[in-house]
Amino acid sequence: MAQYEIVLRATAPFGEMLSVLHYDIVSGPDPADWQEVSDEFRGQLSAFIAANTINTVTYTGIDVREDVPGAVGINVPFSAGNLVGSSTDNDLAPQMAVLVRKLTDNLVNPAVGRIYHGGLSAAFLAAGGTWGSALLSDVGDFWEAMRIITIPSGTELQMVIKASDPTKPNTVPYNTVASVSARSNPVTQRRRRIGSGS
């Protein structure tokens, strides 16, 4: 089974937003051109994320490369074009993101990975300064939908956590993501948390 690095690309007023993910091909052939995978991301972004995202954030597509040394990646734009945020409140929370934890269901490492989901409107912060429940539900549902990707041509991709050092004891190079959890406390990538995988 081949593993791939997929980078979800977006632009924002504060710069690029890149979500670096890893996937294992668990059934079917490697995608021929990755367009179906790119368009699956766009479809789920449209369903769950666009209405929570300010209109100066634009999702543009994915970059894909086989996760081996020296592999060259390709850029795969969405076939339906860029997806622009459509929140009616454009009060950007530029330094804040939703922390999405990637969790496994076994006893080997890496056991936890992290996604920092930004570009969201500050209007979705609750009175106590935490992210509101409706936003957390949408963000969590989006990443759950992307945990296992099945494309029309028959390939199934499973999100995995990549170990930063697979030579450590009780550690595998890639560990399957069994669930995701969106956390209510805002976080920032400027204060990254120490972790063992991505």
N, C-alpha and C positions, 0 to 999 in steps of 0.2 A: 504494500500500500504506500502510495506517495503522499508526502505532506507538502502543503503549499502555504506561503505567506500571502495574505490578502490584506491590502491597505485600503480602507474606505476613506475617500478623499473629500474634503470640503474646504471652502474658503470662507473667511469671516473677517470682520473689521480689524481684528487683532492679529490676523495672519492665517496660516493654514491650520486646519483641524484634521489630523490623521489618526485613524483608529487602526492599529496594527494587530491583525488577527492571524491565527494559524488553524488550518483545516486538514483533516485526514480524508482521503478518498476511501470510503468504506464499501462502496459497491458501484459497479459500472465503470466505464472507461473514463480516463481523464478528459475533462471538457475540451472540445475541439478548439474553441476560440474564446471561451469564458463569457460570452455575451449573455447567455441565459443566467449565469450567476450574478453578473452585474445588474441585470434587470430585476432579479429577485430582490437584491438589496434596495433598488429604487422603489419597487412595489411595496415593500414593508416600511420603508421610510415614509412613503406617501400615506400609508394607512395609520401609522402610529406616531410619527415624529414631526412631520411638516407643520402641523397646527401648533406645536409647542415651541417651534423654532422661529427666531426673528427673521425678518425678510431681507436682512443683509448677510445671511448665511446661505451659501449655495453648495449643495452636494453635487459632485460632478461625475463620479464613477469610482472604479477600483483600479488598483495596481495589483498584478499577480506575478509571483515568481515561485518556482519550485524551491523549497527550503533546503537547498544544498549549496555548499560554497561555490562561488563563481557563477551561479545561475543569474541570467539576465531577465528582468521583469518586463511585462507589457502593461500598457495603460489601456483600460477598457471603459470608455465613456458609456453612460446610459444611452440606450438606443432611442428612448423617448425624450432625450435632452436633459439638461440640468434640472435639479429639483430645488426650488427656492423656498425657504421657510415662509409660512403664512400666518404666523401669530398676529393677532390684531393689536397686541401690545408689544412694541419694539424696544422696551426697556431692557437692554442687554445686560446679562450678568457675566461680564467678560472674564472674570477670574474664577468663576464658579462652575462646577460641573457636577453631574450625578455620578457617584461611584457605583459601578456595576461589578459585583464580585462574580467570578467564574469559579464554580465549585465542582469537585469530583466526588465520587461515591466509593472510593477505595482507600487503602491505607498506605499508598506510596506517594512520593513527591514527584512533581510539584502538585500540591493539593489545592492551591488557590491562585487565581489570576485576577487581573484588574483591567477594567475598561473605564476611561474617563470620558463621559458623554457631555459635551459642551454645546454652546450655541443656543442655549435655552433662554426664554424670557424670564426676567426677574419677577414678572407678574405671577409666576407659578410658585413663588416662595410663600409659605404660610406665615402667619403672624409671629410665630416663634423663631423664624429664620431658617426653618427646614423646608425641604421640597414638599409640595402638596401631594396628597395621595393620588389624585387623578394623573398628575404628571409621572409619578413613580410607576403607576400601573402601565402607562403608555410606554415608558422607557423599558421597563421590565418585559412587557409583552413583545416589544421590538426585538430585544436581544434573545428572548426565548425563541422567537420565530427564526432567528438567524443561527441558532445553536445547531440545528440540523437543516441543511439545504438540500432539497430534492428538485432537480431541474427536469424539464419536460423530456429531454433526451435520455433520461434514466439514471443519471449519476447521482449518488448521494454523498454529501460532504458532511463531516462531523467536526464541530469546533473542538479544538484541543488546547491545552496549556503547554507551552514549550518551556522546558527546563533551562535555566541559565547555566547550570553546570550538571550535565547528566552523568558525570563520573562520581558524584557524591553517593554515599550509601542510601539504599532504599529509594532510588530515584530512577525514573524512566525518562527518555528524551521527550516524549509527548504523552500527556495524560488526558483522557477524554473528559470533556465538560459535561457533567450530568444535570446541572441546573445553573440558573443565574439569579442574582438577587440585587435589586436596585436599592441603595441605601438613602435614607432621608437627610442625613447631614451633608451639606454642601462641601465639596472638596475642590482643591486646585492642583494642577500639575506642577505648580511652582513649589509645592510642598509634597512631593511624591512620597508614598509610603514604601518602605522596604519590603520587597517580595521575592519569591523564588521562581517566578515564572511570568510569562506574558500572555 
